[in-house]
Amino acid sequence: MVIDSQLLRRQLRALRRGLSPAVRHQAALAVARRLESRPLVHAVRIAGYWACDGELDPAPALERAWAEGGQVFLPVLAGEPPRALQFASHRPGAPLRRNRFDIPEPELAPAEWLQPADLDLVLVPLVAFDPTGTRLGMGGGFYDRSFAFLRDASERRRRPFLLGLGYDFQGVGELVRQPWDVPLDAVATEQGIYEFSSCGGRA
């Protein structure tokens, strides 16, 4: 059954926010452990995000990437008004500024930002996902616009790999995929890793 996206977004955001800090932390650690044996986690250029609104925190996974010499980037709003994302290098303790949505971004000049196509692995926040890799986000469309080039089938064989991070309860039966939606390659939750290269499923 196709689910009403707006209602689902409200429900799952409320569930996400209702998790205790301890539960969120344990889920983040579990996801990081699941990713340890995955080759893509050892990618050179990895984009994370600053968790807010109860999102699965990528920090433990990013700490592993830093420890192994990876380059970590965080999204920055690009354009005026902002409509897409570019990515700025980040290290623990580096200066941050808050964007129009009050989300921290690296304090780097636009000349130092990286284009989405130059990343190897992108950890993507989500509100919901389904067995085909369709993602429901916060509704702003920033990730879909930024990675629109991946809708070209030939580009899907190239980088970057889009890995959604979320809690297992965010997996749902079916989402409506709009023409502009960019599907995920996989999703990692505290319970498993779902890969969508074919019909979907949990690895």
VOMAR-995237 format. One record per atom (N, C-alpha, C): residue number from 1; residue in three letters; atom name; x, y, z. Coordinates in steps of 0.2 Angstrom, whole numbers, padded with zeros to 4 digits. Example, Ala and Ser with C-alpha at 12.3 -4.5 7.8 and 13.67 -1.06 7.14 Angstrom:
% VOMAR-995237
resi resn name px py pz
1 ALA N 0066 -0028 0039
1 ALA CA 0062 -0022 0039
1 ALA C 0066 -0016 0039
2 SER N 0064 -0011 0035
2 SER CA 0068 -0005 0036
2 SER C 0064 0000 0039
//
This chain:
% VOMAR-995237
resi resn name px py pz
1 MET N 0004 -0006 0000
1 MET CA 0000 0000 0000
1 MET C 0004 0006 0000
2 VAL N 0003 0011 -0004
2 VAL CA 0007 0017 -0005
2 VAL C 0005 0021 0001
3 ILE N 0010 0025 0004
3 ILE CA 0009 0028 0011
3 ILE C 0009 0036 0009
4 ASP N 0004 0039 0013
4 ASP CA 0004 0047 0012
4 ASP C 0011 0049 0015
5 SER N 0014 0053 0011
5 SER CA 0021 0055 0013
5 SER C 0021 0060 0018
6 GLN N 0016 0065 0018
6 GLN CA 0016 0070 0023
6 GLN C 0015 0068 0030
7 LEU N 0010 0063 0030
7 LEU CA 0008 0060 0037
7 LEU C 0013 0056 0039
8 LEU N 0016 0052 0035
8 LEU CA 0022 0048 0037
8 LEU C 0028 0052 0039
9 ARG N 0029 0057 0036
9 ARG CA 0035 0062 0038
9 ARG C 0034 0064 0045
10 ARG N 0027 0066 0047
10 ARG CA 0026 0069 0053
10 ARG C 0027 0063 0059
11 GLN N 0024 0057 0057
11 GLN CA 0024 0052 0062
11 GLN C 0031 0050 0063
12 LEU N 0035 0049 0058
12 LEU CA 0042 0046 0059
12 LEU C 0047 0051 0062
13 ARG N 0046 0058 0061
13 ARG CA 0050 0063 0064
13 ARG C 0048 0063 0071
14 ALA N 0042 0062 0073
14 ALA CA 0040 0062 0080
14 ALA C 0043 0056 0084
15 LEU N 0043 0050 0081
15 LEU CA 0046 0044 0084
15 LEU C 0053 0045 0084
16 ARG N 0056 0048 0079
16 ARG CA 0064 0049 0080
16 ARG C 0066 0054 0085
17 ARG N 0062 0059 0086
17 ARG CA 0063 0064 0091
17 ARG C 0062 0061 0098
18 GLY N 0057 0056 0099
18 GLY CA 0056 0053 0105
18 GLY C 0061 0048 0108
19 LEU N 0065 0047 0104
19 LEU CA 0071 0042 0106
19 LEU C 0075 0045 0111
20 SER N 0077 0042 0117
20 SER CA 0081 0044 0122
20 SER C 0088 0045 0119
21 PRO N 0092 0050 0122
21 PRO CA 0099 0051 0120
21 PRO C 0103 0044 0120
22 ALA N 0102 0040 0125
22 ALA CA 0105 0034 0126
22 ALA C 0104 0029 0120
23 VAL N 0097 0029 0118
23 VAL CA 0095 0024 0112
23 VAL C 0098 0027 0106
24 ARG N 0098 0033 0105
24 ARG CA 0101 0036 0099
24 ARG C 0108 0034 0098
25 HIS N 0112 0035 0104
25 HIS CA 0119 0034 0104
25 HIS C 0121 0027 0102
26 GLN N 0117 0022 0105
26 GLN CA 0118 0015 0104
26 GLN C 0117 0013 0097
27 ALA N 0111 0016 0094
27 ALA CA 0110 0015 0087
27 ALA C 0115 0017 0083
28 ALA N 0118 0023 0084
28 ALA CA 0124 0026 0080
28 ALA C 0130 0021 0081
29 LEU N 0131 0019 0086
29 LEU CA 0137 0014 0087
29 LEU C 0136 0008 0084
30 ALA N 0130 0005 0084
30 ALA CA 0128 -0001 0080
30 ALA C 0129 0000 0073
31 VAL N 0127 0006 0070
31 VAL CA 0128 0007 0063
31 VAL C 0135 0007 0061
32 ALA N 0139 0011 0065
32 ALA CA 0146 0011 0064
32 ALA C 0150 0004 0064
33 ARG N 0148 0000 0069
33 ARG CA 0150 -0007 0069
33 ARG C 0149 -0011 0063
34 ARG N 0143 -0010 0060
34 ARG CA 0140 -0014 0054
34 ARG C 0144 -0011 0048
35 LEU N 0146 -0005 0048
35 LEU CA 0150 -0002 0042
35 LEU C 0157 -0004 0042
36 GLU N 0160 -0006 0048
36 GLU CA 0167 -0007 0048
36 GLU C 0170 -0012 0043
37 SER N 0166 -0017 0042
37 SER CA 0169 -0022 0037
37 SER C 0167 -0021 0030
38 ARG N 0163 -0015 0029
38 ARG CA 0161 -0013 0022
38 ARG C 0167 -0009 0018
39 PRO N 0169 -0011 0012
39 PRO CA 0175 -0008 0009
39 PRO C 0173 0000 0008
40 LEU N 0167 0001 0007
40 LEU CA 0165 0008 0005
40 LEU C 0166 0013 0011
41 VAL N 0166 0010 0017
41 VAL CA 0168 0015 0023
41 VAL C 0175 0017 0022
42 HIS N 0179 0014 0019
42 HIS CA 0186 0016 0018
42 HIS C 0187 0020 0012
43 ALA N 0182 0023 0009
43 ALA CA 0183 0028 0004
43 ALA C 0187 0034 0006
44 VAL N 0190 0037 0001
44 VAL CA 0194 0043 0003
44 VAL C 0190 0049 0004
45 ARG N 0185 0051 0000
45 ARG CA 0181 0057 0001
45 ARG C 0174 0055 0004
46 ILE N 0173 0056 0010
46 ILE CA 0166 0054 0013
46 ILE C 0162 0060 0015
47 ALA N 0156 0060 0013
47 ALA CA 0152 0066 0016
47 ALA C 0147 0063 0021
48 GLY N 0147 0067 0027
48 GLY CA 0143 0065 0032
48 GLY C 0137 0071 0033
49 TYR N 0135 0071 0038
49 TYR CA 0130 0077 0040
49 TYR C 0130 0078 0047
50 TRP N 0127 0084 0049
50 TRP CA 0126 0085 0056
50 TRP C 0119 0083 0058
51 ALA N 0119 0078 0063
51 ALA CA 0112 0075 0064
51 ALA C 0108 0080 0068
52 CYS N 0102 0081 0066
52 CYS CA 0097 0085 0070
52 CYS C 0090 0082 0069
53 ASP N 0086 0085 0073
53 ASP CA 0079 0082 0073
53 ASP C 0078 0075 0074
54 GLY N 0083 0072 0078
54 GLY CA 0083 0065 0080
54 GLY C 0086 0060 0075
55 GLU N 0089 0063 0070
55 GLU CA 0092 0059 0064
55 GLU C 0097 0054 0067
56 LEU N 0098 0048 0064
56 LEU CA 0104 0044 0066
56 LEU C 0110 0048 0065
57 ASP N 0114 0048 0071
57 ASP CA 0120 0052 0071
57 ASP C 0126 0048 0067
58 PRO N 0129 0051 0062
58 PRO CA 0134 0048 0058
58 PRO C 0141 0048 0062
59 ALA N 0141 0052 0067
59 ALA CA 0148 0054 0071
59 ALA C 0152 0048 0072
60 PRO N 0150 0042 0075
60 PRO CA 0154 0036 0076
60 PRO C 0157 0034 0070
61 ALA N 0153 0034 0064
61 ALA CA 0156 0031 0058
61 ALA C 0161 0036 0055
62 LEU N 0160 0043 0056
62 LEU CA 0165 0047 0053
62 LEU C 0171 0047 0057
63 GLU N 0171 0046 0064
63 GLU CA 0177 0046 0068
63 GLU C 0181 0040 0065
64 ARG N 0178 0034 0063
64 ARG CA 0182 0029 0061
64 ARG C 0185 0031 0054
65 ALA N 0182 0035 0050
65 ALA CA 0184 0037 0044
65 ALA C 0191 0041 0045
66 TRP N 0190 0046 0050
66 TRP CA 0196 0050 0051
66 TRP C 0202 0046 0054
67 ALA N 0200 0041 0058
67 ALA CA 0206 0037 0061
67 ALA C 0209 0033 0055
68 GLU N 0206 0032 0050
68 GLU CA 0209 0028 0044
68 GLU C 0211 0032 0039
69 GLY N 0212 0039 0040
69 GLY CA 0215 0043 0035
69 GLY C 0210 0046 0030
70 GLY N 0203 0045 0031
70 GLY CA 0199 0047 0026
70 GLY C 0197 0055 0026
71 GLN N 0195 0058 0021
71 GLN CA 0193 0065 0021
71 GLN C 0186 0065 0022
72 VAL N 0184 0069 0027
72 VAL CA 0177 0070 0029
72 VAL C 0174 0077 0027
73 PHE N 0168 0077 0024
73 PHE CA 0165 0083 0022
73 PHE C 0158 0083 0025
74 LEU N 0156 0090 0026
74 LEU CA 0149 0091 0028
74 LEU C 0146 0095 0023
75 PRO N 0139 0094 0022
75 PRO CA 0135 0098 0017
75 PRO C 0135 0106 0019
76 VAL N 0135 0110 0014
76 VAL CA 0134 0117 0015
76 VAL C 0129 0119 0009
77 LEU N 0125 0124 0011
77 LEU CA 0120 0126 0007
77 LEU C 0123 0131 0001
78 ALA N 0121 0129 -0005
78 ALA CA 0124 0133 -0011
78 ALA C 0119 0136 -0015
79 GLY N 0120 0142 -0017
79 GLY CA 0116 0146 -0021
79 GLY C 0112 0151 -0017
80 GLU N 0109 0156 -0021
80 GLU CA 0106 0162 -0017
80 GLU C 0099 0163 -0021
81 PRO N 0093 0161 -0018
81 PRO CA 0093 0157 -0012
81 PRO C 0096 0150 -0013
82 PRO N 0098 0147 -0007
82 PRO CA 0100 0140 -0008
82 PRO C 0095 0135 -0010
83 ARG N 0098 0131 -0015
83 ARG CA 0093 0126 -0018
83 ARG C 0097 0119 -0018
84 ALA N 0104 0119 -0017
84 ALA CA 0107 0113 -0018
84 ALA C 0113 0113 -0013
85 LEU N 0117 0107 -0013
85 LEU CA 0122 0106 -0008
85 LEU C 0129 0106 -0011
86 GLN N 0134 0109 -0008
86 GLN CA 0141 0107 -0010
86 GLN C 0144 0105 -0003
87 PHE N 0150 0103 -0003
87 PHE CA 0153 0099 0003
87 PHE C 0159 0102 0005
88 ALA N 0160 0104 0011
88 ALA CA 0166 0107 0014
88 ALA C 0170 0102 0019
89 SER N 0176 0102 0018
89 SER CA 0180 0098 0022
89 SER C 0179 0100 0030
90 HIS N 0179 0094 0034
90 HIS CA 0179 0096 0041
90 HIS C 0183 0091 0045
91 ARG N 0186 0093 0051
91 ARG CA 0189 0089 0056
91 ARG C 0187 0091 0063
92 PRO N 0187 0087 0067
92 PRO CA 0185 0088 0074
92 PRO C 0188 0094 0077
93 GLY N 0184 0099 0080
93 GLY CA 0186 0105 0083
93 GLY C 0187 0111 0078
94 ALA N 0186 0109 0071
94 ALA CA 0186 0115 0066
94 ALA C 0180 0120 0067
95 PRO N 0181 0126 0065
95 PRO CA 0176 0131 0066
95 PRO C 0170 0129 0062
96 LEU N 0164 0131 0065
96 LEU CA 0158 0130 0061
96 LEU C 0153 0136 0062
97 ARG N 0149 0137 0057
97 ARG CA 0144 0142 0057
97 ARG C 0137 0139 0056
98 ARG N 0132 0142 0058
98 ARG CA 0125 0140 0057
98 ARG C 0122 0143 0051
99 ASN N 0119 0138 0047
99 ASN CA 0115 0141 0041
99 ASN C 0108 0143 0042
100 ARG N 0105 0144 0037
100 ARG CA 0098 0147 0038
100 ARG C 0093 0142 0041
101 PHE N 0095 0136 0041
101 PHE CA 0091 0131 0045
101 PHE C 0094 0129 0052
102 ASP N 0098 0133 0054
102 ASP CA 0102 0133 0061
102 ASP C 0106 0126 0061
103 ILE N 0108 0124 0055
103 ILE CA 0112 0118 0055
103 ILE C 0120 0120 0054
104 PRO N 0124 0117 0059
104 PRO CA 0131 0119 0058
104 PRO C 0134 0117 0051
105 GLU N 0138 0121 0048
105 GLU CA 0142 0120 0042
105 GLU C 0149 0122 0043
106 PRO N 0154 0119 0040
106 PRO CA 0161 0121 0040
106 PRO C 0162 0129 0038
107 GLU N 0166 0132 0042
107 GLU CA 0168 0139 0040
107 GLU C 0173 0140 0035
108 LEU N 0171 0138 0029
108 LEU CA 0176 0138 0023
108 LEU C 0173 0142 0017
109 ALA N 0178 0145 0014
109 ALA CA 0175 0149 0008
109 ALA C 0173 0145 0002
110 PRO N 0168 0147 -0002
110 PRO CA 0165 0143 -0007
110 PRO C 0171 0140 -0012
111 ALA N 0176 0144 -0013
111 ALA CA 0182 0141 -0017
111 ALA C 0184 0135 -0015
112 GLU N 0183 0133 -0008
112 GLU CA 0186 0127 -0005
112 GLU C 0181 0121 -0005
113 TRP N 0175 0123 -0007
113 TRP CA 0170 0118 -0007
113 TRP C 0171 0112 -0012
114 LEU N 0168 0106 -0011
114 LEU CA 0168 0101 -0016
114 LEU C 0162 0100 -0019
115 GLN N 0162 0098 -0026
115 GLN CA 0156 0097 -0029
115 GLN C 0153 0090 -0027
116 PRO N 0147 0088 -0028
116 PRO CA 0144 0082 -0026
116 PRO C 0147 0076 -0030
117 ALA N 0148 0077 -0036
117 ALA CA 0151 0072 -0040
117 ALA C 0158 0070 -0039
118 ASP N 0162 0074 -0034
118 ASP CA 0169 0073 -0033
118 ASP C 0169 0068 -0026
119 LEU N 0164 0066 -0023
119 LEU CA 0164 0062 -0017
119 LEU C 0164 0055 -0019
120 ASP N 0166 0051 -0015
120 ASP CA 0166 0044 -0015
120 ASP C 0160 0040 -0012
121 LEU N 0159 0043 -0006
121 LEU CA 0153 0040 -0002
121 LEU C 0149 0045 0001
122 VAL N 0143 0045 0001
122 VAL CA 0139 0050 0004
122 VAL C 0134 0047 0009
123 LEU N 0135 0049 0016
123 LEU CA 0130 0046 0021
123 LEU C 0124 0051 0021
124 VAL N 0118 0049 0020
124 VAL CA 0112 0053 0018
124 VAL C 0107 0052 0024
125 PRO N 0105 0057 0027
125 PRO CA 0100 0057 0032
125 PRO C 0093 0055 0029
126 LEU N 0089 0052 0032
126 LEU CA 0082 0051 0030
126 LEU C 0077 0051 0035
127 VAL N 0071 0051 0033
127 VAL CA 0065 0051 0037
127 VAL C 0062 0044 0036
128 ALA N 0062 0041 0030
128 ALA CA 0059 0034 0028
128 ALA C 0063 0032 0022
129 PHE N 0063 0025 0021
129 PHE CA 0065 0022 0015
129 PHE C 0061 0016 0014
130 ASP N 0061 0014 0008
130 ASP CA 0057 0007 0006
130 ASP C 0062 0002 0003
131 PRO N 0059 -0004 0001
131 PRO CA 0063 -0009 -0001
131 PRO C 0067 -0008 -0008
132 THR N 0065 -0002 -0012
132 THR CA 0068 -0001 -0018
132 THR C 0073 0004 -0018
133 GLY N 0074 0007 -0012
133 GLY CA 0079 0012 -0011
133 GLY C 0076 0019 -0011
134 THR N 0070 0020 -0012
134 THR CA 0067 0027 -0012
134 THR C 0067 0030 -0005
135 ARG N 0069 0036 -0005
135 ARG CA 0070 0039 0001
135 ARG C 0065 0045 0002
136 LEU N 0063 0046 0008
136 LEU CA 0059 0051 0010
136 LEU C 0063 0055 0015
137 GLY N 0064 0062 0013
137 GLY CA 0068 0066 0017
137 GLY C 0064 0071 0021
138 MET N 0067 0077 0022
138 MET CA 0063 0082 0026
138 MET C 0059 0086 0022
139 GLY N 0059 0086 0015
139 GLY CA 0055 0089 0010
139 GLY C 0058 0095 0007
140 GLY N 0064 0097 0008
140 GLY CA 0067 0102 0005
140 GLY C 0070 0101 -0002
141 GLY N 0071 0094 -0003
141 GLY CA 0074 0092 -0010
141 GLY C 0081 0094 -0011
142 PHE N 0085 0095 -0006
142 PHE CA 0092 0097 -0007
142 PHE C 0096 0092 -0010
143 TYR N 0095 0086 -0007
143 TYR CA 0099 0080 -0009
143 TYR C 0097 0078 -0016
144 ASP N 0091 0078 -0018
144 ASP CA 0089 0076 -0024
144 ASP C 0091 0081 -0030
145 ARG N 0091 0087 -0028
145 ARG CA 0094 0092 -0033
145 ARG C 0101 0091 -0034
146 SER N 0105 0090 -0028
146 SER CA 0112 0090 -0028
146 SER C 0115 0084 -0032
147 PHE N 0111 0078 -0032
147 PHE CA 0113 0072 -0034
147 PHE C 0109 0070 -0040
148 ALA N 0106 0075 -0044
148 ALA CA 0101 0073 -0049
148 ALA C 0105 0070 -0055
149 PHE N 0112 0071 -0056
149 PHE CA 0116 0068 -0061
149 PHE C 0116 0060 -0060
150 LEU N 0114 0058 -0054
150 LEU CA 0115 0050 -0053
150 LEU C 0108 0047 -0056
151 ARG N 0103 0051 -0058
151 ARG CA 0097 0048 -0061
151 ARG C 0099 0045 -0068
152 ASP N 0105 0047 -0071
152 ASP CA 0107 0044 -0077
152 ASP C 0110 0037 -0075
153 ALA N 0107 0032 -0078
153 ALA CA 0110 0025 -0077
153 ALA C 0117 0024 -0077
154 SER N 0120 0027 -0082
154 SER CA 0127 0027 -0083
154 SER C 0131 0030 -0077
155 GLU N 0128 0035 -0074
155 GLU CA 0132 0038 -0068
155 GLU C 0131 0033 -0062
156 ARG N 0126 0029 -0062
156 ARG CA 0125 0025 -0056
156 ARG C 0131 0020 -0055
157 ARG N 0135 0019 -0060
157 ARG CA 0140 0014 -0060
157 ARG C 0146 0018 -0058
158 ARG N 0146 0024 -0057
158 ARG CA 0152 0028 -0055
158 ARG C 0150 0031 -0047
159 ARG N 0154 0035 -0045
159 ARG CA 0153 0038 -0039
159 ARG C 0149 0044 -0039
160 PRO N 0146 0046 -0033
160 PRO CA 0147 0043 -0027
160 PRO C 0142 0038 -0025
161 PHE N 0143 0034 -0020
161 PHE CA 0138 0029 -0017
161 PHE C 0134 0032 -0012
162 LEU N 0128 0032 -0013
162 LEU CA 0123 0035 -0008
162 LEU C 0121 0030 -0003
163 LEU N 0123 0031 0003
163 LEU CA 0121 0026 0009
163 LEU C 0117 0030 0014
164 GLY N 0111 0028 0014
164 GLY CA 0106 0031 0019
164 GLY C 0108 0029 0026
165 LEU N 0107 0033 0031
165 LEU CA 0108 0031 0038
165 LEU C 0101 0032 0042
166 GLY N 0099 0027 0045
166 GLY CA 0092 0028 0049
166 GLY C 0091 0023 0054
167 TYR N 0086 0023 0057
167 TYR CA 0083 0018 0062
167 TYR C 0079 0013 0058
168 ASP N 0079 0006 0061
168 ASP CA 0076 0001 0057
168 ASP C 0068 0003 0056
169 PHE N 0065 0006 0061
169 PHE CA 0058 0008 0061
169 PHE C 0056 0012 0055
170 GLN N 0062 0016 0052
170 GLN CA 0060 0020 0047
170 GLN C 0059 0017 0040
171 GLY N 0061 0010 0040
171 GLY CA 0059 0006 0034
171 GLY C 0052 0005 0033
172 VAL N 0049 0007 0027
172 VAL CA 0042 0006 0026
172 VAL C 0040 0002 0020
173 GLY N 0034 0000 0019
173 GLY CA 0032 -0004 0013
173 GLY C 0033 -0002 0006
174 GLU N 0031 0005 0005
174 GLU CA 0031 0007 -0001
174 GLU C 0031 0015 -0001
175 LEU N 0035 0018 -0004
175 LEU CA 0035 0026 -0005
175 LEU C 0034 0027 -0012
176 VAL N 0030 0033 -0013
176 VAL CA 0029 0035 -0020
176 VAL C 0036 0039 -0023
177 ARG N 0039 0036 -0028
177 ARG CA 0045 0039 -0031
177 ARG C 0043 0044 -0036
178 GLN N 0045 0050 -0035
178 GLN CA 0044 0055 -0039
178 GLN C 0049 0056 -0045
179 PRO N 0048 0059 -0050
179 PRO CA 0053 0059 -0056
179 PRO C 0059 0062 -0054
180 TRP N 0059 0066 -0049
180 TRP CA 0065 0070 -0047
180 TRP C 0069 0066 -0041
181 ASP N 0066 0061 -0039
181 ASP CA 0069 0057 -0033
181 ASP C 0075 0054 -0035
182 VAL N 0081 0054 -0031
182 VAL CA 0087 0050 -0032
182 VAL C 0087 0044 -0027
183 PRO N 0086 0038 -0030
183 PRO CA 0086 0033 -0025
183 PRO C 0093 0031 -0022
184 LEU N 0093 0028 -0016
184 LEU CA 0099 0027 -0012
184 LEU C 0102 0020 -0015
185 ASP N 0108 0019 -0014
185 ASP CA 0111 0013 -0016
185 ASP C 0110 0008 -0010
186 ALA N 0110 0010 -0004
186 ALA CA 0109 0006 0002
186 ALA C 0107 0010 0008
187 VAL N 0105 0007 0013
187 VAL CA 0103 0010 0019
187 VAL C 0106 0006 0025
188 ALA N 0109 0009 0030
188 ALA CA 0112 0005 0036
188 ALA C 0108 0008 0042
189 THR N 0105 0003 0046
189 THR CA 0102 0004 0052
189 THR C 0105 0000 0057
190 GLU N 0103 0001 0063
190 GLU CA 0105 -0003 0069
190 GLU C 0104 -0011 0068
191 GLN N 0100 -0012 0064
191 GLN CA 0098 -0020 0063
191 GLN C 0101 -0023 0057
192 GLY N 0103 -0019 0052
192 GLY CA 0106 -0022 0046
192 GLY C 0108 -0017 0041
193 ILE N 0110 -0020 0035
193 ILE CA 0112 -0015 0030
193 ILE C 0107 -0018 0024
194 TYR N 0103 -0013 0021
194 TYR CA 0099 -0015 0015
194 TYR C 0102 -0012 0009
195 GLU N 0103 -0017 0004
195 GLU CA 0106 -0015 -0002
195 GLU C 0100 -0015 -0008
196 PHE N 0101 -0010 -0012
196 PHE CA 0095 -0009 -0017
196 PHE C 0098 -0010 -0024
197 SER N 0103 -0013 -0025
197 SER CA 0106 -0014 -0032
197 SER C 0101 -0018 -0037
198 SER N 0097 -0022 -0034
198 SER CA 0092 -0026 -0038
198 SER C 0085 -0025 -0035
199 CYS N 0083 -0030 -0031
199 CYS CA 0076 -0030 -0028
199 CYS C 0076 -0028 -0021
200 GLY N 0082 -0026 -0018
200 GLY CA 0082 -0024 -0011
200 GLY C 0083 -0030 -0007
201 GLY N 0083 -0029 0000
201 GLY CA 0084 -0034 0005
201 GLY C 0089 -0032 0010
202 ARG N 0090 -0036 0015
202 ARG CA 0095 -0034 0020
202 ARG C 0101 -0039 0020
203 ALA N 0107 -0036 0020
203 ALA CA 0113 -0040 0020
203 ALA C 0115 -0042 0027
//
